Amino acid sequence: MPGPQQGTGQRLPSAEKLRRRADYLLCYRTGRRRHGAPAILYFVANQVGHPRLGITASRKVGNAVIRHKLKRRVKEIYRRWPHRGQLPALDLVVHLKPEAGGTDFSALRTELLRLLSGVGQTGRKREPAG
């Protein structure tokens, strides 16, 4: 898969970050979403050929220190996720809910990985029950 390399260094490459406001808005308006307790994950296909991550948090989450700490944690969870390279070309936006402000790292990690793990399979049709 052409695109950014993984495992080189300890930071999320800038090519894997969502930067433009228009990309966030496109993800919010036309993308699909998955809900969790501390966050909502929005995702939409992109044309760049690899996944990109964006993170948002309103002031309801907490003060600037708390919001920035949570964003760093989300970025680190995503960066260390072993299945990151298997994602299709998607723009992912993690919108932190106010409940995220009181969430510890392990609970945030568990919930975020649950949300991310279903993203690759959401294009498939569900099997009928029975």
N, C-alpha and C positions, 0 to 999 in steps of 0.2 A: 504494500500500500504506500503510494507516495505521500509525502506529508512530513510533518515534524518528526524528529527522532525522539525515541523514548530512552530513558535511562542515562542520558548524558547530562550530568549535573544534578543539582538539587532544587531546581526551580521549574515551575510550569512555563514552558516556552511561550513567548508572546504570540506566536502564531496560533496557539491553542486557547487564547483568551478572546472573549467577545468584547469589542471596544466601542462600536458605534451605537448611538441611541436608536437608529433605525433598525438595527439588527435585534435589539431588545424588544422594540415595539412589534416587529414582525413575529417574533417568538410568542409574545403575549397574545397578539390578536389572531394569528392563524395557526399556532402550534397546538399540540395536544398537551395534556397535563396529567400529572400523577400527584396525589395528595398524601402527605404524611403529617405527623403531629407537629414537628418543628419547622417544616418547610413544604413548599409546593415546587415541583420540578416541571418546568415548561420545556418542550422540545419541538423542533421543526427541522426538516431537512435543509441543508445548505448546499452551495455550489462550490465550496472551496476544497472539497475532497477529504476532509478530516474533521473530527469533532472539535467544537470550541465551547468554552465554559464562561458563563457570566453569573455574577452573584449580586443580588439586591437585598437591601434591608432598610425598612423605614425606621423613623425615629421611635416608633412604638416598640421596637425590639429592645432598645436601651440607648444609653448614651454612646458617644462616638467610640469610646474605648471598647465597650462590649460589642458594638457592631463590627468594628475592625477585627477584633479577636475572633468572632464567629466567621467572618469572611476568610480569614487566614486558615481557620480549621477546616472549612469546607474545601478550600483550595488544596490543602494538604491531603485530605481524605480522597479527593478526586485524583490527585497526582500519584498517590500510592496505590490506587485501585488497580489490581493486576489485569482486569479485563478492559481497561481503558483503550488499548490498542485494537480491540475487537469491535468497538463501536462503529456504526456507519457514520457517514458524513452528516452530522447533526449539530445544530446550535442548541445548547443546553443552558437554561437559566434557572438557578436555584434562588427562589424568593423565600427569604427567612420570615417566618411568622413571629408575632410577639412572644409566643411560647418558647421560642428558641433561646431567648435571653436567659432563661433559667435552666437550660439543658446542659448536662455535662457532656464531655467529649465522647465517651463510649456510647451514650444514647444517641447523640447526633450522628456518630459514625454508623451505627447499626441502622438507623432510619434512612440515612442518605444512601447507603449501599443497597438497601432494599428498593429504594426508588430507582436508583441507577440500573440495578440488575434487570428490571422489567422493561427498560427502554428498548433494548435490542429486539425483544420479542413482541413489542406492541403492534408491529405491522402484520403479524400472523393472525389468522382467524381463530376464534376460540372453538374448542371441541364441544360438541353438544353434550350436555349432561345426561347420564343414564347409562 
